[in-house]
Amino acid sequence: MKIQNIFYEIKRILCLLLLAVLLTAVVEPVSVAAESTSIGSESSANLAVDNSVNESLNQLISWFDKQDTLNPYEADSSVSDWVTFCMGRLGRADETASYRKALHSYVEEAYRKPELLDATRATEWHRISLTFAANGEMPSIDFLADGTFYRGYTTPLNAQGVNGCIWALITLDAMDCPLPEDAYDTRESMIKTILSYHKDGSGFMLTSPEDAVESCDIDITANAITALAPYYLGERELSSEELSPAITSAVEDGLAFLSENQLDDGSFLKPDSKESASSESCSQVLIALTALHIDPENDSCFLKNGHSVLDALMQFQNEDGGFAHVAGDESNLIASSQATEALCAYKLYQEQGISLYDLTDTVSAPTLPDGMTHENYRKENSSRTTLFLAAAGGILIVGGVVVITIFVSKKRKN
């Protein structure tokens, strides 16, 4: 074969490979209310999921679509991220491809700045990591390190309160992420910090328990229980059993605190509160209960006058499909996004017996590079690895090998 023909073959194969890569990257404008993938359309006949939950989720997603929530030109909205997370958990990742592509671009642009995503809030890393992982895209180990186990080398995880440690732990466990030997924060250290915000015989606080002014918070207590649930249930092991009694005590105290502050209609409000019961509290408690494999509809501790947490949450849904922060108010983006998470959590618990943040069914555990340390995982800011699209990268790698193999084979024949 002439050399021109060999180059022609290489050129033809490269064109085919480029087309394949483009097909994986090209995405259509997103419509989160696509009728063809209505929630529960295939599985509800065989699975014991309350039809009202599926209907409520469909109405919610239609409402988000009308709000243009997944506008790819407005990436890194906490609401949009969490809606995208939920779409992944509902098996509808293809409908958020445009938004996730824009979110990739946002992260890459943010990493060109010294403060990266956020100088204080580690939860920015956690939310974005969970959003991608729920849609089958594993964040790089460097990106996870920046927001979790190496975070403490620059900023304490709890710089924004206990939330930083709660969500770092949830993020690591969601993907079964291993830790390097020189991790600044380990799972054990995160748990110890979370437990330090627990008030004996009660719930959890957002800021230091030494703050005599602040009292325990319903939402924070639910979040802390969600993070500790795998350890309370024995689903995850600790390097030492030393923390187990404290975890058990804190979780059971927290559950008692939540039950004591549940109203007759199933919602939550502390007696000394000057506010009204909120849908967000119902959402976070529902997520926590399902993380503990507690049936929110039938557990006697969370049934008040025959009303469950789920019953209470549904009272906040408006006719337009969205959820209000306070019953009777207009639909609210934050309230609606948290309600979506809660209903997803209930659906996953009922259908598959898994928790909302257990993402091991969508991504494989990341691997640590050999000899990874805090000193060598970053060489300079320009070399920072953020997130990657494994599909396109895999096609290019395989394609390169194929081209080289064909070229060498044909050359040998000639």
C-alpha positions in Angstrom: 0.0 0.0 0.0 1.3 3.5 -0.8 2.1 5.9 2.0 -0.7 8.2 0.7 -3.2 5.4 1.3 -2.0 4.9 4.8 -2.4 8.5 5.6 -5.8 8.5 4.0 -6.8 5.6 6.3 -5.5 7.4 9.4 -7.3 10.6 8.4 -10.6 8.7 7.8 -10.4 6.9 11.2 -9.6 10.2 13.0 -12.6 11.8 11.4 -14.8 9.0 12.7 -13.3 9.3 16.1 -13.9 13.1 16.1 -17.5 12.5 15.1 -17.9 10.1 18.0 -16.5 12.6 20.5 -18.7 15.3 19.2 -21.8 13.1 19.5 -21.0 12.5 23.2 -20.6 16.2 23.8 -23.4 17.7 21.7 -26.5 18.2 23.9 -29.9 19.5 23.1 -31.6 22.4 25.0 -32.8 21.0 28.3 -36.5 20.5 29.1 -36.9 19.0 32.5 -40.6 18.4 31.9 -40.2 15.9 29.1 -43.4 13.8 29.0 -41.6 10.7 27.6 -39.7 10.1 30.9 -42.5 10.9 33.3 -41.5 9.8 36.8 -43.0 6.4 37.7 -44.2 5.7 34.2 -42.3 2.4 34.0 -41.8 1.3 37.6 -44.8 2.3 39.7 -46.8 -0.7 38.6 -44.3 -3.1 40.1 -43.0 -1.1 43.0 -44.7 0.1 46.2 -44.3 3.8 45.7 -47.1 6.2 46.6 -48.6 7.5 43.4 -49.0 10.9 45.0 -45.2 11.1 45.4 -44.6 10.4 41.7 -47.3 12.9 40.7 -45.9 15.5 43.0 -42.4 15.0 41.6 -43.7 15.4 38.0 -45.5 18.6 39.0 -42.4 19.9 40.7 -40.2 19.2 37.7 -42.7 20.9 35.3 -42.7 23.9 37.7 -38.9 24.1 37.6 -39.0 23.9 33.8 -41.3 27.0 33.7 -38.8 28.8 36.0 -36.0 28.1 33.6 -34.1 26.6 36.5 -31.6 24.7 34.4 -30.6 27.6 32.2 -27.1 26.7 31.1 -26.1 30.4 31.1 -26.7 30.5 34.8 -24.5 27.7 36.1 -23.7 27.3 39.8 -27.0 28.1 41.3 -27.5 26.0 44.4 -31.1 25.4 43.4 -30.1 24.4 39.8 -27.4 22.1 41.1 -29.7 20.3 43.5 -32.4 19.9 40.8 -29.8 18.4 38.5 -28.7 16.1 41.3 -32.3 14.9 41.7 -32.7 14.4 38.0 -29.7 12.1 38.1 -31.2 10.2 41.0 -34.4 9.8 39.1 -32.6 8.3 36.1 -33.1 11.4 33.9 -29.5 12.6 33.5 -29.8 13.1 29.8 -32.2 16.0 30.4 -29.6 18.0 32.3 -26.7 17.6 29.9 -26.6 21.2 28.8 -26.6 22.5 32.4 -23.8 20.1 33.5 -21.7 21.2 30.5 -22.1 24.8 31.6 -21.3 23.8 35.2 -18.1 22.2 34.0 -17.2 25.5 32.3 -18.0 27.4 35.5 -15.7 25.2 37.6 -12.9 25.5 35.1 -13.2 29.3 35.1 -13.4 29.5 38.9 -10.2 27.4 39.1 -8.3 30.1 37.3 -8.7 32.4 40.4 -6.8 32.1 43.7 -9.9 31.5 45.8 -11.1 28.8 43.4 -14.8 28.1 44.1 -15.2 29.8 47.5 -12.7 31.0 50.1 -15.0 30.0 53.0 -17.8 27.7 52.0 -16.5 24.1 51.4 -20.1 23.1 50.7 -19.6 24.6 47.2 -17.3 21.7 46.4 -19.6 19.2 48.1 -22.8 20.2 46.2 -21.1 20.3 42.8 -19.3 16.9 43.4 -22.6 15.3 44.4 -24.4 16.9 41.4 -21.9 15.4 38.9 -21.7 12.0 40.7 -25.5 11.6 40.8 -25.4 11.9 37.0 -22.6 9.4 36.5 -19.7 11.8 36.2 -17.0 11.2 38.9 -15.2 14.4 40.0 -11.4 14.1 39.9 -9.7 13.1 43.1 -8.0 16.6 43.2 -11.3 18.3 43.1 -12.6 16.2 45.9 -9.4 16.8 47.9 -9.9 20.6 47.6 -13.3 20.4 49.2 -12.8 17.6 51.7 -9.7 15.8 53.1 -7.1 18.4 52.1 -9.3 21.4 52.7 -8.0 22.0 56.2 -4.5 22.8 55.0 -5.9 26.2 53.8 -9.3 26.7 55.5 -11.0 24.7 58.3 -13.9 22.6 57.1 -16.1 24.1 59.7 -15.3 27.7 58.8 -19.0 28.1 57.9 -20.2 26.1 60.9 -20.8 22.4 61.2 -22.3 22.2 57.7 -18.8 22.0 56.2 -18.0 18.8 58.0 -21.5 17.3 57.6 -21.4 17.7 53.8 -17.8 16.7 53.4 -18.6 13.4 55.2 -21.7 12.9 53.1 -19.7 13.6 49.9 -16.9 11.2 50.7 -19.2 8.4 51.7 -21.5 9.0 48.7 -18.7 7.9 46.4 -16.9 5.6 48.8 -13.8 7.8 48.4 -10.5 6.6 49.9 -8.3 9.0 51.8 -4.5 9.5 51.6 -2.3 8.9 54.7 -1.7 12.6 55.1 -5.4 13.7 54.9 -5.8 16.8 57.0 -9.4 15.7 57.8 -10.4 12.0 58.1 -13.8 10.5 58.4 -13.1 10.1 62.1 -12.0 13.7 62.6 -15.1 14.9 60.7 -17.4 12.8 62.9 -15.7 14.1 66.0 -16.2 17.7 64.8 -19.9 17.0 64.0 -20.4 15.4 67.4 -18.9 18.5 69.1 -21.9 20.4 67.8 -24.3 18.0 69.5 -26.0 19.2 72.7 -26.3 16.3 75.2 -29.9 15.1 75.4 -30.9 17.2 72.4 -30.1 18.0 68.8 -27.3 19.8 66.9 -26.3 23.4 66.5 -25.0 25.2 63.5 -22.3 27.1 65.4 -20.2 26.2 68.4 -22.1 24.6 71.3 -20.1 27.1 73.5 -22.4 29.8 72.1 -25.0 30.1 74.9 -27.4 32.1 72.7 -27.9 29.5 70.0 -30.2 26.6 70.5 -30.5 23.3 68.6 -31.7 23.6 65.0 -34.2 21.2 63.3 -32.6 21.3 59.9 -29.0 21.0 61.1 -30.0 18.1 63.4 -31.6 16.3 60.4 -28.5 17.0 58.3 -26.2 15.7 61.0 -28.2 12.5 61.4 -28.1 12.0 57.6 -24.3 12.2 57.7 -24.0 9.9 60.7 -26.6 7.4 59.5 -24.2 4.9 57.8 -22.1 4.7 61.0 -25.1 4.4 63.3 -26.5 1.5 61.2 -23.1 -0.1 61.0 -23.0 0.2 57.2 -19.6 1.9 57.3 -16.8 0.9 59.7 -14.6 3.2 61.6 -10.9 2.6 62.2 -11.7 2.6 65.9 -14.9 1.7 67.8 -14.2 4.5 70.2 -16.7 6.8 68.5 -19.6 4.3 68.1 -21.2 5.0 71.5 -21.1 8.7 70.9 -22.6 8.3 67.4 -25.4 6.2 68.8 -26.2 8.6 71.6 -26.1 11.7 69.3 -28.3 10.1 66.6 -30.9 8.9 69.2 -30.9 12.2 71.0 -31.4 13.9 67.6 -34.3 11.7 66.7 -35.9 12.4 70.1 -35.4 16.1 69.6 -37.0 16.0 66.2 -40.0 14.0 67.4 -40.5 16.3 70.3 -40.7 19.3 68.0 -43.1 17.7 65.5 -46.5 19.4 65.4 -49.9 17.8 65.3 -50.0 18.2 61.5 -46.7 16.4 61.1 -44.5 19.5 60.4 -41.8 20.8 62.7 -41.4 23.9 64.9 -39.7 24.5 68.2 -42.0 25.9 70.9 -39.8 29.0 71.4 -39.7 29.8 67.7 -41.2 33.1 66.5 -41.3 31.8 62.9 -43.8 29.5 61.2 -43.3 25.8 60.3 -41.4 25.5 57.1 -41.4 22.9 54.3 -37.6 22.8 54.4 -37.6 21.3 57.9 -40.1 18.6 56.7 -37.8 17.9 53.7 -34.6 17.5 55.7 -36.3 15.3 58.4 -37.7 13.1 55.6 -34.2 12.7 54.1 -32.7 11.9 57.5 -35.4 9.2 58.3 -34.9 7.5 55.0 -31.1 7.5 55.5 -31.8 5.6 58.7 -34.2 3.2 56.9 -37.0 4.5 59.0 -40.4 4.5 57.2 -41.7 8.1 57.6 -45.2 6.9 57.0 -45.4 4.3 59.6 -42.9 5.0 62.4 -44.9 5.8 65.6 -42.4 8.4 66.8 -43.0 10.5 63.7 -46.8 10.2 63.5 -48.7 12.9 65.2 -52.5 12.7 65.3 -52.2 10.3 62.3 -50.1 12.8 60.3 -46.7 11.9 59.0 -43.7 14.0 57.8 -44.7 13.2 54.2 -48.3 14.4 54.9 -46.9 17.6 56.3 -44.6 18.2 53.4 -47.4 17.8 50.9 -49.3 20.6 52.5 -46.7 23.1 51.2 -47.2 22.2 47.5 -49.1 24.8 45.6 -51.4 24.4 42.6 -48.6 25.5 40.3 -46.6 22.5 41.3 -43.9 24.3 43.4 -43.5 24.3 47.1 -43.8 27.2 49.5 -41.4 28.0 52.3 -44.4 28.7 54.6 -47.8 27.3 53.9 -50.0 29.7 51.9 -47.0 31.6 50.4 -46.0 31.6 46.8 -43.8 28.8 45.5 -40.2 29.2 46.4 -37.1 27.9 44.5 -35.2 26.8 47.6 -38.2 25.2 49.3 -39.1 23.4 46.0 -35.5 22.1 45.5 -35.4 20.7 49.0 -38.9 19.1 48.6 -37.6 17.5 45.4 -34.7 16.0 47.3 -37.0 14.7 50.0 -39.5 13.1 47.6 -36.5 11.6 45.7 -35.3 10.2 49.0 -38.6 8.7 49.8 -39.0 7.2 46.4 -35.5 5.6 46.5 -36.1 4.3 50.0 -39.5 2.7 48.9 -38.3 1.3 45.6 -34.7 0.3 46.2 -34.1 0.6 50.0 -31.2 3.0 49.5 -30.5 6.5 50.8 -30.5 9.6 48.7 -26.8 10.3 49.0 -25.6 6.7 48.4 -24.2 7.2 44.9 -22.3 3.9 44.6 -25.0 2.8 42.1 -24.0 5.5 39.7 -20.2 5.9 40.0 -17.3 3.7 41.0 -15.1 4.7 43.9 -12.3 7.0 42.8 -8.7 5.8 43.2 -5.8 7.6 44.8 -2.7 8.2 42.6 0.3 6.3 43.9 2.2 8.2 46.5 -0.4 11.0 46.6 0.4 13.6 49.3 -0.6 17.2 49.9 2.8 18.3 48.8 2.6 16.7 45.3 -1.1 16.6 44.4 -0.8 20.2 43.1 2.3 21.4 41.3 0.9 24.8 40.4 -2.5 26.5 40.0 -2.5 26.2 36.2 -2.2 22.4 36.5 -5.3 22.0 38.6 -7.5 19.2 37.5 -11.2 20.0 38.1 -13.8 17.6 36.6 -13.6 15.4 33.6 -15.9 13.7 31.1 -14.8 10.1 31.2 -16.7 9.2 28.0 -15.0 11.6 25.7 -11.6 10.9 27.2 -12.0 7.2 26.9 -13.0 7.5 23.2 -9.9 9.6 22.5 -7.6 7.2 24.3 -9.0 4.1 22.6 -9.1 5.8 19.3 -5.4 6.8 19.5 -4.5 3.2 20.2 -6.6 1.9 17.3 -5.0 4.4 14.9 -1.5 3.6 15.9 -2.2 -0.2 15.7 -3.6 0.1 12.2 -0.8 2.2 11.0 1.9 -0.1 12.4 0.1 -3.2 11.1 -0.2 -1.8 7.6 3.3 -0.6 7.5 4.6 -4.1 8.5 2.6 -5.7 5.7 4.1 -3.3 3.2 
